[in-house]
Amino acid sequence: MDAREIADQLLDVGRAGDADWFLSVMAPDAVIEWPYRPEGVPERLTGREEIRAFMGTEARVITFESYRDKVIHETTDPEVVIIEYTAHGQVTATGAPFTQRVIAVIRVRDGFVVHYRDYINPLPLMAALGSSAR
């Protein structure tokens, strides 16, 4: 699969919560970054095993129901795509509605995600978690 196909499927499996598939497309040394994040969310995860451990210890705070207004931008670098979308769902613990605008920059090499920088809007997540931004 190319970068665009993997990026498109990442959204589907993220919504479905398919951690096994998500991990299967991560390179062994993949990096996930959240430059803007609520307190308690790491800035960076490095390597498939660290990503797996993080996914295994984090309760699913938000249940995502749909991703709307999705646009995938191809770049002059065939390994890099940029995804924009609006996530809709609910706070798992309370059922309160949740909406968040996201932009992600994803680099795919040889069919594996090597870098995933997730520019989430931290404000809705902070409200759901009752925390502050970093």
C-alpha positions as CSV (number, residue, x, y, z in Angstrom):
1,M,0.0,0.0,0.0
2,D,1.1,3.5,-0.6
3,A,1.1,6.4,1.8
4,R,-2.4,7.6,0.8
5,E,-4.0,4.2,1.2
6,I,-2.4,3.5,4.6
7,A,-3.3,7.0,5.8
8,D,-6.9,6.4,4.8
9,Q,-7.1,3.0,6.5
10,L,-5.4,4.4,9.7
11,L,-8.5,6.5,10.2
12,D,-10.9,3.6,9.7
13,V,-9.0,1.3,12.2
14,G,-8.5,4.2,14.6
15,R,-12.3,4.7,14.7
16,A,-12.9,0.9,15.1
17,G,-10.2,0.6,17.7
18,D,-8.3,-2.1,15.8
19,A,-4.9,-1.9,17.7
20,D,-3.5,-5.0,16.0
21,W,-3.9,-3.6,12.5
22,F,-2.6,-0.2,13.6
23,L,0.5,-1.9,15.1
24,S,0.9,-4.1,12.0
25,V,1.5,-1.0,9.8
26,M,3.9,0.7,12.2
27,A,7.6,0.2,11.4
28,P,9.6,-1.4,14.2
29,D,11.2,2.0,14.9
30,A,8.1,4.1,14.1
31,V,7.6,7.4,15.9
32,I,4.3,9.0,16.9
33,E,4.3,12.6,18.2
34,W,1.7,14.8,19.7
35,P,3.2,18.4,19.7
36,Y,0.0,19.8,21.3
37,R,-1.5,17.5,24.0
38,P,-3.2,17.4,27.3
39,E,-1.2,16.7,30.5
40,G,-0.5,13.0,30.8
41,V,-0.2,12.3,27.1
42,P,3.4,11.7,26.1
43,E,5.0,14.0,23.5
44,R,6.6,11.1,21.6
45,L,6.5,7.3,21.4
46,T,9.4,5.6,19.7
47,G,9.2,2.0,18.4
48,R,6.4,-0.5,17.9
49,E,6.8,-1.9,21.4
50,E,6.5,1.5,23.1
51,I,3.5,2.3,20.9
52,R,1.9,-1.1,21.9
53,A,2.6,-0.5,25.6
54,F,1.0,2.9,25.4
55,M,-2.1,1.6,23.6
56,G,-2.4,-1.2,26.1
57,T,-2.3,1.0,29.2
58,E,-4.5,3.8,28.0
59,A,-8.2,3.3,28.5
60,R,-10.3,4.4,25.5
61,V,-11.3,7.9,26.7
62,I,-13.2,8.8,23.6
63,T,-15.4,6.5,21.5
64,F,-15.2,7.8,18.0
65,E,-18.3,7.4,15.9
66,S,-17.3,9.1,12.6
67,Y,-14.6,11.1,10.9
68,R,-16.1,13.8,8.7
69,D,-14.8,16.4,6.3
70,K,-11.8,14.1,5.6
71,V,-9.2,15.5,3.1
72,I,-6.0,13.7,2.3
73,H,-3.3,15.9,0.8
74,E,-0.6,14.3,-1.2
75,T,2.8,16.1,-1.1
76,T,5.8,16.4,-3.4
77,D,7.3,13.7,-1.3
78,P,5.6,10.4,-2.2
79,E,6.2,9.1,1.3
80,V,4.3,11.9,3.0
81,V,0.6,12.7,3.2
82,I,-1.3,15.2,5.3
83,I,-4.8,14.3,6.6
84,E,-7.4,16.7,7.8
85,Y,-10.6,15.6,9.4
86,T,-13.2,16.2,12.2
87,A,-13.6,13.4,14.7
88,H,-17.1,13.0,16.2
89,G,-17.9,10.7,19.1
90,Q,-18.5,10.7,22.8
91,V,-16.6,10.7,26.1
92,T,-16.7,7.1,27.1
93,A,-17.2,7.6,30.8
94,T,-20.0,10.1,30.5
95,G,-21.6,9.8,27.1
96,A,-21.0,13.6,26.5
97,P,-20.6,14.5,22.8
98,F,-17.1,15.1,21.6
99,T,-15.8,16.9,18.5
100,Q,-12.2,17.5,17.6
101,R,-10.5,18.9,14.4
102,V,-7.3,17.0,13.5
103,I,-4.4,17.5,11.1
104,A,-1.9,14.6,10.9
105,V,1.3,14.4,8.9
106,I,2.2,10.8,8.1
107,R,5.3,9.3,6.5
108,V,5.1,5.8,5.0
109,R,8.1,3.9,3.8
110,D,8.0,0.4,2.2
111,G,4.4,0.0,3.3
112,F,5.0,0.9,7.0
113,V,4.3,4.1,8.9
114,V,7.7,5.5,10.0
115,H,6.5,8.8,11.4
116,Y,3.1,10.0,12.5
117,R,2.8,13.6,13.8
118,D,-0.7,14.2,15.1
119,Y,-1.7,17.8,15.5
120,I,-4.9,17.4,17.5
121,N,-6.8,20.4,18.9
122,P,-6.1,19.7,22.6
123,L,-8.9,21.9,24.0
124,P,-11.8,19.4,23.5
125,L,-9.7,16.5,24.9
126,M,-8.6,18.6,27.8
127,A,-12.2,19.4,28.6
128,A,-13.0,15.7,28.4
129,L,-10.1,14.8,30.6
130,G,-10.4,17.8,32.9
131,S,-6.7,18.6,32.4
132,S,-4.4,21.3,31.1
133,A,-2.3,21.6,27.9
134,R,1.4,21.2,27.6
